[in-house]
Amino acid sequence: MKITRIFAHRVELPLHEGTYKWSGGKSVSVFDSTIIGVETDTGHIGYGEVCPLGPFYLPAYAEGVRAGLRELGPHLLGYDPRELAKLNHRMDAALKGHAYVKSGIDIACWDILGQATGLPVCVLMGGRFGESIRLYRAISQEDPEIMAKKVAGYRAAGYTRFQLKVGGDPDTDIVRIHAVRAMLLPSDRLVADANTGWTQHEAMRVVRGVRDVDVYIEQPCLSYEECLAVRRNTDHPFVLDENVDNLDMLLRAKGDLAMDVVNLKISKLGGLTKTKQARDLCVSMGIAMTLEDSWGGDITTAAIAHLAHSTPEEFRFTSTDFNSYVTVSTADGAPQRVNGFMAASPAPGLGIKPKMDVLGPRVVVVE
């Protein structure tokens, strides 16, 4: 089996809530997603998806995915998509960095491997653990009372995990955390995610201001060193995200006892192959994980579900169903939320079938 063509579609994904806001005044109302197809000489076609959270979250942007595919694609023609380690080695040799560009190709090749073997991706990634995957809901940054009201609504819909977007004015963030926690049951989990938005002294004020609140603190500051300083001055459970973008940083953070939970995003690490490496390392080191991606629709949600479902349950802190946030469905067969949970498809590969009328024309073709 050989790769004969790599192509991509551009799809806009508007939000049900209109706008998604987080630290530093950042916001997105329509996400620019790239659906990547990898076609073979046997007729198999696998699909992946890459959807950056705007151009100001991680070193990634939507048009960069498409430009990167034009640069990288010619180097992969003729390769066997089932040989995932070899394929990733070739991608890294042909294009330094730009993990997010490689992610969609890697996901599509896992989809092909599943189709070719007749197995779902989660089985190929280690096996299906449990019956379902617990989800969190991200709560866009707004006034404290609005955020608390939204949390109450999503809790009624079955969610028990909530990621509160903070990282703004520390005094307001303290009120946000108190207001939202008051809406929850003791068994619910609340994460205050600053997305690097606080300076170190602001983060210290916040953790002291919520000292008696049951809340996880996620990525309070921009640098790893600042986050570590905050970690060492609070007894709140601690989550790292943006700083952990490779295995070296994961091992460093483990050695420093810098976190209790780590957020592994598929496109941040370069695809399912490398995220699986990080996932397996976390399992061996006893670190719980949020397993997700930066954003996306049905295909991203399917990839997240297979990654999470193949992870032992005691190490799955939470995941998310991005396709429930957006108004456009791009594929049939994607996981759907049921009472705060989802499940990976038992069908071969990712178990999805793209809606070609929604995807529209190809904007990238490499052959």
Stockholm file with secondary structure:
# STOCKHOLM 1.0

chainA/1-367         MKITRIFAHRVELPLHEGTYKWSGGKSVSVFDSTIIGVETDTGHIGYGEVCPLGPFYLPAYAEGVRAGLRELGPHLLGYDPRELAKLNHRMDAALKGHAYVKSGIDIACWDILGQATGLPVCVLMGGRFGESIRLYRAISQEDPEIMAKKVAGYRAAGYTRFQLKVGGDPDTDIVRIHAVRAMLLPSDRLVADANTGWTQHEAMRVVRGVRDVDVYIEQPCLSYEECLAVRRNTDHPFVLDENVDNLDMLLRAKGDLAMDVVNLKISKLGGLTKTKQARDLCVSMGIAMTLEDSWGGDITTAAIAHLAHSTPEEFRFTSTDFNSYVTVSTADGAPQRVNGFMAASPAPGLGIKPKMDVLGPRVVVVE
#=GR chainA/1-367 SS CCEEEEEEEEEEEEBTTSCEECGGGCEESEEEEEEEEEEETTSCEEEEEECCSCTTSSSCCHHHHHHHHHHHGGGTTTSCTTCHHHHHHHHHHHSCSCHHHHHHHHHHHHHHHHHHHTCBHHHHTTCCCSSCEEBEEEECSCCHHHHHHHHHHHHHTTCCEEEEECCSCHHHHHHHHHHHHTTSCTTSEEEEECTTCSCHHHHHHHHHHTTTSCCEEECCSSSHHHHHHHHTTCCSCEEECTTCCSHHHHHHHHHTTCCSEEEEEHHHHTSHHHHHHHHHHHHHHTCEEEEECSSCSHHHHHHHHHHHHTSCGGGEEEECCGGGTBSCCCEETCCCCBTTEECCCSSSBTCCEECHHHHCSEEEEEC
#=GC SS_cons         CCEEEEEEEEEEEEBTTSCEECGGGCEESEEEEEEEEEEETTSCEEEEEECCSCTTSSSCCHHHHHHHHHHHGGGTTTSCTTCHHHHHHHHHHHSCSCHHHHHHHHHHHHHHHHHHHTCBHHHHTTCCCSSCEEBEEEECSCCHHHHHHHHHHHHHTTCCEEEEECCSCHHHHHHHHHHHHTTSCTTSEEEEECTTCSCHHHHHHHHHHTTTSCCEEECCSSSHHHHHHHHTTCCSCEEECTTCCSHHHHHHHHHTTCCSEEEEEHHHHTSHHHHHHHHHHHHHHTCEEEEECSSCSHHHHHHHHHHHHTSCGGGEEEECCGGGTBSCCCEETCCCCBTTEECCCSSSBTCCEECHHHHCSEEEEEC
//
